[in-house]
Amino acid sequence: MSLANQLERLVLFTRYPEPGRTKTRLIPALGPNGASDLQKHMTEHVLSRVRDIVESRPVDMEVRYEGGKQGLMEKWLGKSISYRSQGSGDLGARMKRAFSEAFQQGLNRVVIIGSDCPGITRVTARTAFELLSQFDVVVGPANDGGYYLIGLRRETEQLFHDIPWGTAEVRARTVEIANQLGLRVVHLEPLDDVDRAEDLEVWEREAARTEDLLPPSISIIIPTLNEAEHLRMALASARSQVKVEIIVVDGGSSDDTLELAMRSGVRLLTTTGGRARQINAGALAASGEVLLFLHGDTRLPPGFDQWVQDLLANPGIVAGAFALDIDGPEIGLKIIEKLANFRSRFFQLPYGDQAIFLRPNLLRVIGGFPDMPIMEDFVLTRRLKKEGRIAIAPVAVQTSARRWLKLGILKTTLINQAVLLAYFFGCNPERLARWYRKIKLRD
């Protein structure tokens, strides 16, 4: 593929494995030769995991190296890759140079990865490129406070100025600058660097792990914001089936949501800007044949995967959802359940708490969830109806009754209907969202 046809570049930053000058912090544990061998193997490991992305995307692959010479790099990693010296300056200057040269050549999405995080996979790289279609900056956070990946869709030199390189403040300072510039930032899953003797078990674990070559049947995307109280049950219901991928996309939780998600071993992304943006980020990161959107306070029914596959296999069915069961004994809640299930079945208008599911290509066709602060699920289902039928499974998800009980069942229902009517009469969604938040805070 010629460079003219390539729109993206994946850049691997590494160092030629020269004993005594490579992985110096590991020399006391491994010796000079052992440390350089580790650098060699980790670079080969990361490169082998991401190299085949070139076959499925318009990606130009480049290795930027320190130490050694181009001939030595070609002898080591082969001649099919483009090699460039990282050049002089600190890490920020070298990354800025790599981005600048790529954008000057006409590329529009550029991702730089390091060789120190053996947990990087082709899914990591693919996800970064996909997210750059909607975000300005993609960051792969390393657990030591730095980052193992950074992706941009336009040159932004300021991101590499006044950064305390080599400290635990690197990522936080970079994101702070991005926010000051008004850039949309999304974080990938946190990974571990291998820099010290205590990190060697990370390398041993990742070197032994083989990637699953078969895509998951269903990607379950869970947008969260302070959902620690309910998330565990939502994850347990999603995990009741084996062939699923679970992606939690957090919107800035201040409780234990992030810690719970990380302990659960799911894919974890973080971003800001509202639930629609969270959901779209999860959809772009997903690998499954079907996307299912699950609220963090909602539990899927047993056998949900079979219902998803069976309903989408029917001609004319473009999307689906589940019936609604609200977790509470109050008569008012049961009335709401019946009305919601009538609405979703007869008008094909399920809401987000009913776990809407569809295929990824259709979500792309309709432009994803609309980037609105409120009513995004309602607008989505109206768009889906124009493409075909929305089926409702006869089994129910169970969702928390908290939002009805907090303000009162009748008051909550009246507020919801007022929001719906106001939207129909053309009220600005931003204004509606501000009004809705005020009411919730007042009570």
C-alpha positions as CSV (number, residue, x, y, z in Angstrom):
1,M,0.0,0.0,0.0
2,S,1.4,3.4,-0.9
3,L,1.8,6.2,1.6
4,A,-0.8,8.2,-0.4
5,N,-3.4,5.6,0.5
6,Q,-2.5,5.4,4.2
7,L,-4.3,7.7,6.6
8,E,-3.0,6.4,9.9
9,R,0.4,5.8,11.4
10,L,1.4,3.5,14.3
11,V,4.8,4.4,15.7
12,L,6.7,2.1,18.1
13,F,9.2,3.8,20.3
14,T,12.0,1.5,21.4
15,R,15.8,1.2,22.0
16,Y,18.3,-1.0,20.3
17,P,19.1,-3.7,22.9
18,E,22.7,-2.9,23.8
19,P,24.0,-4.4,27.0
20,G,24.7,-1.8,29.7
21,R,22.6,0.9,28.0
22,T,19.2,-0.7,28.0
23,K,16.8,-1.3,30.9
24,T,19.4,0.0,33.3
25,R,17.1,-0.1,36.3
26,L,16.9,-3.9,35.8
27,I,20.7,-4.5,35.6
28,P,21.0,-5.1,39.3
29,A,18.4,-7.9,39.0
30,L,19.2,-9.3,35.5
31,G,22.7,-8.1,34.7
32,P,23.6,-6.1,31.6
33,N,23.0,-8.9,29.1
34,G,19.8,-10.0,30.8
35,A,18.4,-6.5,30.9
36,S,19.1,-6.0,27.2
37,D,17.7,-9.4,26.3
38,L,14.5,-8.4,28.1
39,Q,14.3,-5.2,26.1
40,K,14.8,-7.2,22.9
41,H,12.1,-9.7,23.8
42,M,9.6,-7.1,24.9
43,T,10.0,-5.1,21.7
44,E,9.5,-8.2,19.6
45,H,6.5,-9.2,21.7
46,V,4.7,-5.8,21.3
47,L,5.6,-5.6,17.6
48,S,4.3,-9.1,17.0
49,R,1.0,-8.2,18.6
50,V,0.3,-5.0,16.7
51,R,2.0,-5.7,13.4
52,D,-1.0,-7.4,11.7
53,I,-3.1,-4.3,12.2
54,V,-1.5,-3.1,8.9
55,E,-3.4,-5.8,7.1
56,S,-6.8,-4.6,8.2
57,R,-6.4,-0.8,8.3
58,P,-4.8,1.9,6.2
59,V,-1.9,2.0,8.6
60,D,1.7,3.0,8.0
61,M,4.0,1.2,10.5
62,E,7.1,2.9,11.8
63,V,9.7,2.1,14.4
64,R,11.5,5.0,16.1
65,Y,14.7,3.9,17.9
66,E,17.4,5.1,20.2
67,G,20.9,3.7,20.0
68,G,22.1,1.5,17.2
69,K,21.8,2.3,13.5
70,Q,19.2,1.6,10.8
71,G,21.2,-1.4,9.6
72,L,21.2,-3.0,13.0
73,M,17.5,-2.4,13.4
74,E,16.7,-4.0,10.0
75,K,18.9,-7.0,10.9
76,W,17.0,-7.3,14.2
77,L,13.3,-6.6,13.3
78,G,13.4,-7.0,9.5
79,K,13.4,-4.8,6.4
80,S,9.6,-4.6,5.9
81,I,9.2,-1.8,8.5
82,S,10.1,1.9,8.2
83,Y,12.8,3.0,10.7
84,R,13.7,6.5,12.0
85,S,16.0,7.6,14.7
86,Q,14.1,9.3,17.6
87,G,16.6,12.2,17.4
88,S,17.7,14.5,20.2
89,G,15.9,16.0,23.1
90,D,13.8,14.7,25.9
91,L,10.9,12.2,25.4
92,G,8.5,15.0,24.7
93,A,10.6,16.6,22.0
94,R,11.1,13.2,20.4
95,M,7.4,12.4,20.4
96,K,6.5,15.9,19.2
97,R,8.9,15.3,16.3
98,A,7.3,12.0,15.4
99,F,3.8,13.5,15.4
100,S,4.8,16.6,13.5
101,E,6.5,14.7,10.7
102,A,3.5,12.3,10.3
103,F,1.0,15.1,10.1
104,Q,3.2,17.0,7.6
105,Q,3.0,14.0,5.4
106,G,-0.8,14.1,5.3
107,L,-1.7,11.4,7.9
108,N,-4.7,12.2,10.0
109,R,-4.5,9.8,12.9
110,V,-1.2,9.0,14.6
111,V,-0.6,6.7,17.5
112,I,2.6,6.2,19.4
113,I,3.2,3.2,21.6
114,G,6.1,2.2,23.8
115,S,7.7,-1.2,24.1
116,D,7.7,-1.3,28.0
117,C,4.1,-2.4,28.4
118,P,3.8,-6.1,27.3
119,G,0.0,-5.9,27.8
120,I,-0.4,-3.9,24.5
121,T,-2.3,-5.9,21.9
122,R,-3.7,-5.4,18.4
123,V,-7.0,-4.6,20.1
124,T,-5.3,-1.8,22.0
125,A,-4.0,-0.3,18.7
126,R,-7.2,-0.8,16.8
127,T,-9.2,0.8,19.6
128,A,-6.9,3.8,19.7
129,F,-7.4,4.5,16.0
130,E,-11.2,4.0,16.2
131,L,-11.5,6.4,19.1
132,L,-9.6,9.1,17.2
133,S,-12.6,9.3,14.9
134,Q,-14.5,11.1,17.8
135,F,-11.8,12.2,20.3
136,D,-8.8,14.5,19.9
137,V,-6.5,12.7,22.2
138,V,-6.3,9.0,23.2
139,V,-4.2,8.1,26.2
140,G,-3.2,4.6,27.3
141,P,-2.5,5.1,31.1
142,A,0.4,3.2,32.7
143,N,-0.1,2.4,36.3
144,D,3.1,4.2,37.2
145,G,1.6,7.6,36.3
146,G,2.9,7.8,32.7
147,Y,1.3,6.5,29.6
148,Y,2.1,3.6,27.2
149,L,0.2,5.1,24.3
150,I,-0.8,8.5,23.0
151,G,-2.8,9.2,19.9
152,L,-3.6,12.4,18.1
153,R,-5.7,13.4,15.1
154,R,-3.9,16.8,14.6
155,E,-0.6,18.3,15.6
156,T,-0.8,19.7,19.2
157,E,2.7,20.7,20.3
158,Q,1.6,22.1,23.7
159,L,0.9,18.5,25.0
160,F,4.6,17.9,25.2
161,H,5.7,21.2,26.8
162,D,6.4,21.6,30.6
163,I,5.9,17.9,31.3
164,P,8.0,16.4,34.2
165,W,9.2,13.4,32.2
166,G,10.1,10.3,34.2
167,T,7.8,11.1,37.1
168,A,4.4,9.9,38.2
169,E,2.9,13.3,37.1
170,V,3.4,12.8,33.3
171,R,-0.1,11.6,32.4
172,A,-2.0,13.9,34.8
173,R,-0.1,17.0,33.5
174,T,-0.6,15.9,29.9
175,V,-4.4,15.5,30.4
176,E,-4.5,18.8,32.3
177,I,-3.0,20.6,29.3
178,A,-5.4,18.8,26.9
179,N,-8.4,19.9,29.0
180,Q,-7.1,23.5,29.0
181,L,-6.9,23.4,25.2
182,G,-10.5,22.2,25.0
183,L,-9.5,18.8,23.6
184,R,-11.7,15.7,23.9
185,V,-9.7,13.1,25.8
186,V,-10.4,9.4,26.3
187,H,-8.4,6.9,28.3
188,L,-7.8,3.3,27.4
189,E,-7.3,0.4,29.9
190,P,-4.5,1.0,32.5
191,L,-1.5,-1.3,31.9
192,D,1.7,-2.1,33.8
193,D,5.1,-1.0,32.6
194,V,8.1,-3.3,33.2
195,D,10.9,-1.1,34.5
196,R,11.9,-2.6,37.9
197,A,12.6,-6.0,39.3
198,E,9.2,-6.2,40.9
199,D,7.6,-5.7,37.5
200,L,9.1,-8.9,36.0
201,E,6.1,-11.0,36.9
202,V,4.0,-8.7,34.6
203,W,6.3,-9.7,31.7
204,E,6.2,-13.4,32.6
205,R,2.4,-13.3,32.7
206,E,1.9,-11.4,29.4
207,A,4.6,-13.3,27.6
208,A,2.7,-16.5,28.4
209,R,-0.7,-15.2,27.5
210,T,-2.0,-15.8,24.0
211,E,-4.6,-13.6,22.4
212,D,-8.1,-15.0,21.6
213,L,-8.2,-14.9,17.8
214,L,-12.0,-15.3,17.7
215,P,-14.0,-12.1,18.3
216,P,-16.6,-12.2,21.2
217,S,-20.2,-12.8,20.2
218,I,-21.4,-9.8,22.2
219,S,-19.7,-6.7,23.5
220,I,-21.5,-5.3,26.6
221,I,-20.9,-1.6,27.0
222,I,-21.6,-0.2,30.5
223,P,-21.4,3.6,30.9
224,T,-20.8,4.5,34.6
225,L,-20.8,7.5,36.9
226,N,-20.6,6.6,40.6
227,E,-22.1,3.2,40.2
228,A,-20.1,1.3,42.8
229,E,-23.2,0.3,44.7
230,H,-24.8,-1.5,41.7
231,L,-22.0,-2.3,39.3
232,R,-21.0,-5.6,40.8
233,M,-24.4,-7.1,40.2
234,A,-24.5,-5.7,36.6
235,L,-21.1,-7.3,35.9
236,A,-22.1,-10.6,37.4
237,S,-25.2,-10.8,35.2
238,A,-23.1,-9.9,32.1
239,R,-20.5,-12.6,33.0
240,S,-23.1,-15.3,33.2
241,Q,-22.2,-16.1,29.5
242,V,-18.7,-16.9,28.4
243,K,-18.4,-15.5,24.9
244,V,-18.8,-11.8,25.8
245,E,-16.6,-8.8,26.1
246,I,-17.4,-6.3,28.8
247,I,-16.3,-2.7,28.4
248,V,-16.9,-0.2,31.3
249,V,-16.7,3.4,30.2
250,D,-16.5,5.7,33.2
251,G,-17.5,9.4,33.1
252,G,-15.5,10.6,36.1
253,S,-16.6,8.6,39.1
254,S,-15.6,9.8,42.6
255,D,-16.6,6.6,44.4
256,D,-15.1,3.1,44.1
257,T,-16.5,2.4,40.6
258,L,-13.1,2.6,38.9
259,E,-11.4,0.3,41.4
260,L,-14.2,-2.2,41.2
261,A,-14.0,-2.3,37.4
262,M,-10.2,-2.7,37.5
263,R,-10.5,-5.6,40.0
264,S,-13.1,-7.2,37.8
265,G,-10.8,-7.6,34.9
266,V,-13.1,-5.9,32.3
267,R,-11.9,-3.5,29.7
268,L,-12.0,0.0,31.2
269,L,-12.1,3.3,29.4
270,T,-12.6,6.7,30.9
271,T,-13.8,9.9,29.4
272,T,-15.9,13.0,30.1
273,G,-18.7,14.7,28.3
274,G,-21.9,12.7,29.2
275,R,-23.3,9.3,28.8
276,A,-23.8,9.4,25.0
277,R,-20.1,10.1,24.5
278,Q,-19.2,7.3,26.9
279,I,-21.4,4.8,25.0
280,N,-20.0,5.8,21.7
281,A,-16.4,5.4,23.0
282,G,-17.3,1.9,24.2
283,A,-18.9,1.1,20.8
284,L,-15.8,2.2,19.0
285,A,-13.6,0.1,21.3
286,A,-15.8,-3.0,21.0
287,S,-14.8,-6.2,19.1
288,G,-18.0,-8.1,19.2
289,E,-20.5,-9.1,16.5
290,V,-23.3,-7.4,18.5
291,L,-23.2,-4.4,20.8
292,L,-25.4,-4.4,23.9
293,F,-25.7,-1.2,26.0
294,L,-26.3,-1.9,29.7
295,H,-26.8,0.6,32.5
296,G,-24.6,0.2,35.5
297,D,-27.6,-0.3,37.8
298,T,-29.3,-2.9,35.6
299,R,-29.0,-6.7,35.5
300,L,-29.3,-8.9,32.4
301,P,-31.6,-12.0,32.5
302,P,-30.1,-15.6,32.4
303,G,-29.6,-16.7,28.8
304,F,-29.7,-13.1,27.5
305,D,-27.1,-14.0,24.8
306,Q,-29.3,-16.5,23.1
307,W,-32.2,-14.0,23.0
308,V,-30.0,-11.4,21.4
309,Q,-28.7,-13.8,18.7
310,D,-32.2,-15.3,18.0
311,L,-34.0,-11.9,17.7
312,L,-31.3,-10.4,15.5
313,A,-31.4,-13.4,13.2
314,N,-35.1,-12.7,12.2
315,P,-35.6,-10.9,8.9
316,G,-36.4,-7.2,9.3
317,I,-35.2,-7.0,12.9
318,V,-32.5,-4.4,13.1
319,A,-32.2,-4.0,16.9
320,G,-33.7,-5.2,20.1
321,A,-34.1,-4.7,23.8
322,F,-35.5,-6.5,26.8
323,A,-38.7,-6.1,28.8
324,L,-38.4,-4.0,31.9
325,D,-38.6,-5.1,35.5
326,I,-38.1,-2.5,38.2
327,D,-36.5,-3.8,41.4
328,G,-39.2,-2.8,44.0
329,P,-42.6,-4.0,45.3
330,E,-44.4,-0.6,45.1
331,I,-47.6,-0.7,43.1
332,G,-46.6,2.5,41.3
333,L,-43.4,0.8,40.0
334,K,-45.4,-2.1,38.7
335,I,-47.7,0.3,36.8
336,I,-44.6,2.0,35.3
337,E,-43.3,-1.4,34.3
338,K,-46.5,-2.2,32.4
339,L,-46.6,1.1,30.7
340,A,-43.0,0.9,29.7
341,N,-43.4,-2.6,28.3
342,F,-46.5,-1.6,26.4
343,R,-44.7,1.4,24.9
344,S,-41.6,-0.6,23.9
345,R,-43.6,-3.5,22.4
346,F,-46.4,-1.6,20.5
347,F,-44.5,1.6,19.6
348,Q,-41.0,0.0,19.3
349,L,-39.6,2.6,21.7
350,P,-37.4,0.9,24.3
351,Y,-35.4,3.2,26.5
352,G,-31.7,2.8,27.6
353,D,-32.5,1.0,30.8
354,Q,-33.9,-2.0,28.7
355,A,-30.4,-2.9,27.4
356,I,-30.7,-2.0,23.7
357,F,-28.7,-4.2,21.3
358,L,-27.8,-4.0,17.6
359,R,-25.0,-4.8,15.2
360,P,-22.0,-2.4,15.0
361,N,-22.4,-1.6,11.3
362,L,-25.9,-0.3,11.9
363,L,-24.7,2.0,14.7
364,R,-22.1,3.4,12.4
365,V,-24.8,4.0,9.6
366,I,-27.0,6.0,11.9
367,G,-24.1,8.0,13.4
368,G,-24.0,6.4,16.9
369,F,-25.8,7.7,19.9
370,P,-26.5,11.4,19.4
371,D,-24.1,13.6,21.5
372,M,-26.9,15.0,23.7
373,P,-26.9,15.6,27.5
374,I,-30.4,14.0,27.7
375,M,-32.8,11.9,25.6
376,E,-30.0,10.2,23.7
377,D,-31.6,6.8,23.9
378,F,-35.0,8.1,22.8
379,V,-33.5,9.8,19.7
380,L,-31.5,6.6,19.0
381,T,-34.5,4.3,18.9
382,R,-36.4,6.7,16.7
383,R,-33.5,6.6,14.2
384,L,-33.4,2.8,14.4
385,K,-37.1,2.5,13.6
386,K,-36.4,4.1,10.2
387,E,-34.1,1.2,9.5
388,G,-36.4,-1.7,10.5
389,R,-38.1,-3.3,13.4
390,I,-37.0,-3.2,17.0
391,A,-37.8,-6.5,18.8
392,I,-38.5,-6.8,22.5
393,A,-37.4,-10.0,24.2
394,P,-40.1,-11.6,26.4
395,V,-37.6,-11.8,29.3
396,A,-36.8,-8.8,31.4
397,V,-33.8,-6.9,32.6
398,Q,-34.0,-5.8,36.3
399,T,-33.2,-2.2,36.9
400,S,-32.8,-0.3,40.2
401,A,-35.8,1.7,41.4
402,R,-33.6,4.4,42.9
403,R,-34.4,7.2,40.5
404,W,-38.1,6.8,41.0
405,L,-37.8,6.4,44.8
406,K,-35.5,9.4,45.2
407,L,-38.0,12.0,44.0
408,G,-41.1,9.9,44.4
409,I,-42.7,7.7,41.8
410,L,-45.4,10.2,40.7
411,K,-43.1,13.2,40.6
412,T,-40.4,11.3,38.7
413,T,-43.0,10.1,36.1
414,L,-44.4,13.6,35.6
415,I,-40.9,15.1,35.2
416,N,-40.0,12.4,32.6
417,Q,-43.1,13.1,30.7
418,A,-42.5,16.9,30.9
419,V,-39.0,16.4,29.5
420,L,-40.4,14.3,26.6
421,L,-43.0,16.9,25.7
422,A,-40.6,19.7,26.0
423,Y,-38.2,17.9,23.6
424,F,-41.1,17.3,21.1
425,F,-41.9,21.0,21.2
426,G,-38.4,21.9,20.3
427,C,-36.8,22.8,23.6
428,N,-33.0,22.7,23.5
429,P,-31.6,19.5,25.0
430,E,-28.9,21.5,26.9
431,R,-31.5,23.6,28.5
432,L,-33.6,20.5,29.3
433,A,-30.6,18.8,30.9
434,R,-29.8,21.8,33.1
435,W,-33.5,22.0,34.3
436,Y,-33.5,18.2,35.0
437,R,-30.2,18.4,37.0
438,K,-31.6,21.4,39.0
439,I,-34.7,19.4,40.0
440,K,-32.6,16.4,41.1
441,L,-30.2,18.6,43.1
442,R,-33.1,20.5,44.8
443,D,-34.6,17.3,46.1
